[in-house]
C-alpha cells in the first residue's frame, strides 16, 4: 500500500496490465509454479492463422501467473552505477542460502529487442570481497549497452560450487523472471566467470546451452565429462586460461577443450563457434579478463537450430527435462553410470533423431587424479519417451512431417496445431521464443 506525498490517504496501485489473458491458462501456470507437473490437456485445435495470437495470450497468461506468484522478485533494472541490488532466498534448497546480487545496466540506450544480459560468477575467495571485485571489473568491461546480474555465492566451504542445486534454481528463477520482465533480450543471454566462476560457467554453459547466446569461462578448465562440449553446438564458446595456470591442470584441460571443439567444428562446420585459448605466459592471476564479454556480445542465440546434440548429464542430482525443442518424458539411461544422448538433425520436413546412451572411461589422469581424457562408448537406446516440439521455423507445418528415430519411421503425416502445445512448452521452457504449436510424441524402441 502506497502513501501519497501530499496526503495521508492510502491508495492501492492498479494491477499490472498483462494484456489479453486466458483464465484457464493462468490457473494452469499458477499450479505449475506451485509444483504441479501434470500436462495441460484442454485439446484446443488451432488454425495456422490463430497461432500467433494464441502465443501472445499464452505468454500474457504466463506473465500474469508469475506476477501473482509469491516469491522473491527480480530487482528493478536501473543503471549499474546506482548499485541496484536484491537477493534470492534459496533456503528451501540449501541451509542459510541467500544469494545477494547487483542488477543493472550499462549504456544509455536500451536496444529495441531488450538489453543483452551478462551473468557473472566470481572466484572462490572470501565471498564479500569477490562480489565487490566482480562489481568493479564488470562495470569496466567494454560491452555496453548491456545488463548485468552479478551475484554473491550464497555460502562458502570445501567443494561449494556455482552449479549445485540451489544455484541451479537461482539461474532458472533469473531466466524466468528476466524473460517475463520484457527488459531483457531472450536471445542475448551470456554466462561467464573467473576461476571458480570459470568452472561454474563452463558446466552451466553445457547444462543450459539452449538458453544462451554465448558463454565465457576465464581461468578455468573442466574435465569434459563435467561439461560435454557436444551440447554447445549452437552457442559461441570462449575459454581463456594462462599457459602457466597449472594448478588442477587448468592449462592442460583448456588445451583438451580446444582440441575437442576443433574436432566437433570439423564434423559440424558452423555449429561449434569457439574462441578457446591457452594464453602464452599468463598465470591464474595475470590473465587479461577484458576480451571475453566484447567477443561474446557479437553472438545472438538461434532458438530454433536444425541440428543439436544433447548429452543429458546429471548435475548435483538434477537432470534437465528439455533442450531446445525436445522434452524428455522418460530418459533412456537406467542410472548415472550412463547418460542419455539425443542428436537431432532436421532436413526439409524430416526430423532425424538419434537416441543413444553413453558411458565414459578415463584414459588419462594427472598426478592428482583429475581426469584429463576419456574414451566414450555409445549404445543405441532401447527405451525412453520424448516429445518433439515443432514450429514453422523448424519445418513446414502445412505439409506432412516425417520423424525418424534411430533409423525407424516413428511418425509420418500432418501434425495438429494445438493450444495445448503452446501452454505446455511455455510451462516447460518459460521462454518467449519457444512456444511451440505442434508436437510429436515418440517412444524409443
C-alpha positions in Angstrom: 0.0 0.0 0.0 1.4 3.4 -1.1 1.2 6.7 0.8 1.0 9.8 -1.3 3.5 12.6 -0.7 0.8 15.2 0.0 -1.8 13.2 1.7 -2.1 10.6 4.4 -4.8 8.8 2.4 -3.8 5.3 1.5 -4.0 4.2 -2.2 -3.7 0.8 -3.9 -1.7 0.7 -7.1 -3.6 -0.5 -10.1 -3.0 -4.2 -11.1 -0.4 -4.7 -13.9 -1.8 -4.8 -17.4 -0.7 -8.0 -18.9 -2.9 -7.7 -22.0 -5.3 -10.3 -23.1 -5.1 -13.5 -20.9 -7.0 -16.8 -20.6 -8.2 -17.7 -17.1 -7.7 -21.4 -17.7 -4.1 -20.8 -18.8 -3.4 -18.6 -15.8 -4.8 -21.2 -13.4 -2.7 -23.9 -15.0 0.5 -21.9 -14.9 -0.2 -21.0 -11.3 -0.4 -24.7 -10.5 2.9 -25.3 -12.3 4.6 -22.6 -10.3 3.4 -24.3 -7.2 4.9 -27.6 -8.2 2.4 -29.4 -10.4 3.9 -31.4 -13.3 0.6 -32.5 -14.9 0.3 -31.5 -18.6 -2.3 -29.1 -19.9 -4.9 -31.2 -21.8 -7.8 -29.0 -22.9 -7.3 -30.1 -26.5 -7.9 -26.9 -28.3 -7.0 -27.2 -32.0 -5.8 -24.1 -33.8 -5.7 -22.9 -37.4 -2.4 -21.6 -38.7 -3.9 -18.1 -38.6 -4.7 -18.4 -34.9 -1.2 -19.4 -33.7 0.4 -16.0 -33.4 -2.5 -14.5 -31.4 -2.7 -17.6 -29.1 1.0 -17.4 -28.5 0.5 -13.8 -27.3 -2.3 -14.8 -25.0 -0.3 -17.8 -23.6 2.7 -15.6 -22.8 0.5 -12.9 -21.3 -1.1 -15.6 -19.1 2.3 -16.9 -18.1 3.3 -13.3 -17.1 0.1 -12.9 -15.1 0.6 -16.1 -13.2 4.2 -15.2 -12.4 3.1 -11.7 -11.3 0.8 -13.0 -8.7 3.1 -15.8 -7.5 4.6 -15.2 -4.1 8.4 -15.3 -4.4 11.5 -13.0 -4.4 11.1 -10.8 -7.4 14.0 -9.7 -9.6 15.0 -6.2 -8.7 14.0 -3.2 -10.8 16.5 -2.8 -13.6 18.4 0.5 -13.1 21.8 1.9 -14.1 24.6 -0.3 -12.7 26.2 2.8 -11.3 23.3 3.0 -8.8 24.4 -0.3 -7.3 20.8 -1.6 -7.5 20.7 -4.9 -5.5 18.4 -7.6 -4.5 18.5 -11.2 -3.2 17.1 -14.6 -3.9 16.2 -16.7 -0.9 17.3 -20.3 -1.7 17.0 -21.8 1.8 14.4 -24.3 0.7 17.2 -26.0 -1.3 20.2 -25.3 0.9 20.6 -24.2 4.6 21.4 -20.5 5.0 21.4 -20.0 1.3 20.6 -16.4 0.3 22.1 -15.0 -2.9 22.5 -11.2 -2.9 23.1 -9.7 -6.3 23.7 -6.5 -8.2 21.4 -5.9 -11.2 21.9 -3.0 -13.5 22.6 -1.6 -17.0 25.5 -0.1 -18.8 24.9 2.4 -21.6 22.1 4.9 -22.0 20.0 3.4 -24.8 18.1 0.2 -24.4 18.2 -1.9 -27.6 14.9 -2.4 -29.4 14.9 -6.2 -28.6 15.9 -5.6 -24.9 19.2 -5.5 -23.0 21.8 -8.2 -23.5 22.1 -9.9 -20.2 25.6 -10.9 -18.8 25.6 -13.2 -15.8 28.9 -13.1 -14.0 30.2 -15.7 -11.5 33.1 -14.7 -9.1 36.0 -16.7 -7.8 36.4 -18.8 -4.6 38.0 -16.2 -2.3 36.1 -14.6 0.6 32.6 -14.0 -1.0 32.1 -10.4 0.1 35.4 -9.4 -1.4 34.9 -11.4 -4.6 31.4 -9.9 -5.0 32.8 -6.4 -4.7 35.6 -7.1 -7.1 33.1 -8.6 -9.5 31.0 -5.4 -9.5 34.1 -3.3 -10.1 35.5 -5.3 -13.0 32.1 -5.9 -14.7 31.5 -2.2 -14.6 34.6 -1.6 -16.7 34.1 -4.2 -19.4 33.6 -2.8 -22.9 30.2 -4.3 -23.7 27.6 -1.5 -23.4 24.7 -1.4 -23.9 24.3 -4.3 -21.6 22.6 -5.5 -18.4 24.5 -7.3 -15.7 23.4 -9.8 -13.0 26.3 -10.0 -10.5 25.6 -12.5 -7.7 27.4 -13.3 -4.5 27.6 -17.0 -3.9 25.3 -17.9 -1.0 27.7 -19.9 1.2 31.4 -20.9 1.4 33.2 -24.1 2.1 35.0 -27.0 0.6 33.6 -28.2 -2.7 31.0 -25.4 -2.8 30.2 -24.6 -6.4 28.1 -22.3 -8.7 26.4 -25.3 -10.4 24.9 -27.1 -7.3 21.2 -27.4 -7.0 20.4 -24.2 -5.0 22.3 -22.2 -7.6 20.6 -24.1 -10.5 17.3 -22.9 -9.0 18.6 -19.3 -8.9 19.6 -19.4 -12.6 16.2 -20.7 -13.6 14.5 -18.1 -11.5 16.7 -15.4 -13.0 15.9 -16.5 -16.6 12.2 -16.9 -15.9 11.9 -13.5 -14.3 14.2 -11.7 -16.7 12.1 -13.0 -19.7 8.8 -12.0 -18.3 10.1 -8.5 -17.4 10.3 -7.6 -21.1 13.5 -5.8 -20.3 15.9 -8.5 -21.5 16.6 -9.8 -25.0 15.9 -13.5 -24.6 18.3 -14.3 -27.5 21.2 -12.5 -25.9 22.0 -14.1 -22.6 25.6 -14.8 -21.7 27.2 -16.7 -18.8 30.8 -16.1 -17.8 33.0 -16.2 -14.8 36.6 -16.2 -13.4 38.4 -19.0 -11.6 35.7 -20.9 -9.6 33.3 -18.9 -11.7 35.1 -20.1 -14.8 34.4 -23.7 -13.7 30.9 -22.9 -12.9 30.1 -21.1 -16.2 31.7 -23.9 -18.2 29.4 -26.5 -16.6 26.4 -24.3 -16.8 27.1 -23.5 -20.4 26.8 -27.1 -21.3 23.8 -27.7 -19.0 21.8 -24.6 -20.1 23.1 -24.1 -23.6 19.6 -23.8 -25.1 19.1 -20.5 -23.2 22.5 -19.0 -24.1 23.9 -17.0 -27.0 27.4 -17.5 -25.7 29.5 -18.5 -22.6 32.9 -17.3 -21.5 34.7 -19.1 -18.6 38.1 -17.5 -17.7 41.0 -19.1 -15.9 39.1 -22.4 -15.5 39.2 -25.7 -17.3 36.7 -28.5 -16.5 37.2 -32.2 -17.3 34.9 -32.6 -20.3 32.7 -35.2 -18.6 31.6 -32.4 -16.4 30.7 -30.1 -19.3 30.2 -32.0 -22.6 31.3 -29.8 -25.5 28.8 -31.5 -27.7 26.0 -29.6 -26.0 27.4 -26.3 -27.2 26.7 -26.8 -30.9 24.6 -23.6 -31.2 26.3 -21.2 -28.8 29.6 -19.2 -29.1 32.0 -20.6 -26.5 35.1 -18.8 -25.2 37.6 -20.3 -22.7 40.8 -18.4 -21.9 43.3 -19.8 -19.5 47.0 -19.0 -19.0 49.7 -21.4 -20.1 51.3 -21.0 -16.7 48.0 -21.7 -14.9 49.0 -25.2 -14.0 47.1 -25.8 -10.7 44.5 -28.5 -11.1 45.8 -28.9 -14.7 43.7 -25.9 -15.8 46.1 -25.2 -18.8 46.0 -28.9 -19.9 42.2 -29.2 -19.6 41.8 -25.9 -21.6 44.0 -27.3 -24.3 42.0 -30.5 -24.3 38.8 -28.5 -24.6 40.3 -26.6 -27.6 41.1 -29.9 -29.3 37.5 -31.2 -28.7 35.9 -28.1 -30.0 38.2 -28.2 -33.1 37.1 -31.8 -33.6 33.4 -31.0 -33.3 33.6 -28.0 -35.6 35.3 -30.2 -38.2 32.5 -32.6 -38.0 29.7 -29.9 -38.0 31.1 -26.8 -39.7 29.5 -23.6 -38.5 27.9 -25.0 -35.3 30.7 -25.1 -32.8 31.9 -21.5 -32.9 34.7 -21.2 -30.3 37.5 -19.0 -29.0 39.4 -21.3 -26.7 42.9 -20.1 -25.9 45.8 -21.2 -23.7 47.3 -17.7 -23.4 51.1 -17.7 -23.6 52.9 -16.6 -20.4 49.7 -15.8 -18.4 49.1 -17.1 -14.9 45.9 -17.6 -12.9 46.1 -14.0 -11.7 47.7 -12.2 -14.6 45.4 -13.3 -17.5 43.5 -10.4 -19.1 39.8 -10.6 -18.3 38.7 -7.9 -20.8 38.4 -9.7 -24.2 35.7 -12.1 -23.2 32.5 -10.1 -23.0 33.1 -8.0 -26.1 33.7 -11.2 -28.0 30.6 -12.9 -26.6 28.4 -9.9 -27.3 28.8 -10.4 -31.1 26.7 -13.5 -30.9 22.9 -14.0 -30.8 21.1 -17.2 -29.9 19.3 -19.2 -32.6 16.4 -20.6 -30.6 15.4 -23.0 -33.4 18.5 -24.8 -34.5 18.0 -27.6 -37.0 21.0 -29.5 -35.5 21.9 -30.2 -31.9 23.5 -32.8 -29.7 22.4 -33.1 -26.1 24.1 -35.3 -23.6 21.7 -35.1 -20.7 24.1 -35.2 -17.8 23.2 -35.1 -14.1 24.5 -32.2 -12.1 24.2 -32.3 -8.3 21.5 -34.9 -8.6 19.5 -32.9 -11.1 18.7 -33.5 -14.8 17.3 -31.2 -17.4 13.9 -32.3 -18.8 14.2 -30.5 -22.1 16.7 -29.0 -24.5 15.8 -26.7 -27.5 12.6 -28.3 -28.9 13.0 -31.6 -27.2 11.2 -32.6 -24.0 12.0 -35.9 -22.2 9.2 -37.8 -20.5 11.5 -40.8 -19.8 15.3 -41.0 -20.1 16.9 -43.9 -21.8 19.6 -44.5 -19.2 19.0 -46.5 -16.0 21.3 -44.6 -13.7 24.2 -42.3 -13.6 26.6 -44.9 -14.8 25.5 -43.9 -18.3 23.8 -40.9 -19.9 21.0 -40.4 -22.5 22.1 -38.6 -25.6 19.9 -37.0 -28.3 21.1 -35.9 -31.6 18.6 -34.1 -33.8 19.0 -33.1 -37.4 16.2 -31.6 -39.4 16.4 -31.7 -43.2 13.4 -30.3 -45.0 10.3 -31.8 -43.3 12.2 -34.8 -42.0 13.2 -34.8 -38.3 16.0 -37.3 -37.7 16.5 -38.2 -34.0 19.3 -40.5 -32.9 19.0 -41.6 -29.2 21.9 -43.4 -27.6 23.3 -44.0 -24.1 27.0 -43.1 -23.4 29.5 -44.4 -20.9 32.8 -42.8 -20.1 36.2 -44.5 -19.4 39.1 -42.4 -18.1 42.1 -42.9 -20.3 44.5 -40.3 -18.8 44.7 -38.5 -15.4 47.1 -36.1 -13.9 49.1 -36.6 -10.7 46.2 -35.5 -8.5 43.9 -38.0 -10.2 42.0 -35.3 -12.1 40.7 -37.0 -15.4 42.2 -35.4 -18.4 41.0 -37.6 -21.3 38.2 -40.1 -21.8 37.0 -42.8 -24.2 33.2 -42.6 -24.8 31.1 -45.6 -25.8 27.7 -45.0 -27.4 25.0 -47.7 -27.5 21.7 -47.3 -29.3 18.9 -46.7 -26.8 16.1 -49.2 -26.5 13.7 -47.4 -24.2 12.6 -43.9 -23.4 9.9 -41.4 -24.4 10.3 -37.9 -25.7 8.2 -35.1 -27.2 9.5 -33.3 -30.2 8.0 -29.8 -30.4 7.7 -28.1 -33.8 7.0 -24.8 -35.3 7.3 -23.1 -38.7 10.9 -22.2 -38.2 11.8 -25.9 -37.9 9.5 -27.5 -40.5 6.7 -26.5 -42.9 3.7 -27.3 -40.8 1.4 -27.0 -43.8 3.0 -30.2 -45.2 3.4 -33.8 -43.9 6.2 -34.3 -41.4 8.3 -37.4 -41.1 10.1 -38.3 -37.8 12.8 -40.9 -37.9 14.2 -42.3 -34.6 17.3 -44.4 -34.8 16.6 -45.1 -38.4 13.0 -46.2 -37.8 10.0 -44.2 -39.0 8.2 -43.2 -35.9 5.7 -40.8 -37.4 4.6 -39.6 -40.8 1.7 -37.3 -41.6 0.2 -33.9 -40.8 0.8 -32.6 -37.3 -2.0 -30.9 -35.5 -1.7 -27.3 -34.3 -3.0 -27.2 -30.7 -3.0 -24.6 -27.9 -2.1 -27.4 -25.5 1.4 -27.5 -27.1 1.8 -23.7 -26.6 0.8 -23.9 -23.0 2.9 -27.0 -22.2 6.0 -25.7 -23.9 5.7 -22.4 -22.1 5.5 -24.2 -18.8 8.4 -26.4 -19.6 10.8 -23.8 -21.1 9.5 -20.4 -19.7 11.0 -18.9 -22.9 9.0 -16.5 -25.0 10.8 -17.8 -28.1 9.8 -21.4 -27.5 6.0 -21.5 -27.6 5.5 -24.4 -30.0 2.1 -25.0 -31.6 2.8 -28.6 -32.7 4.4 -31.8 -31.3 5.1 -35.4 -31.9 5.3 -38.0 -29.1 7.9 -40.6 -29.7 8.6 -43.9 -27.8 12.1 -45.2 -28.3 12.3 -48.9 -29.1 
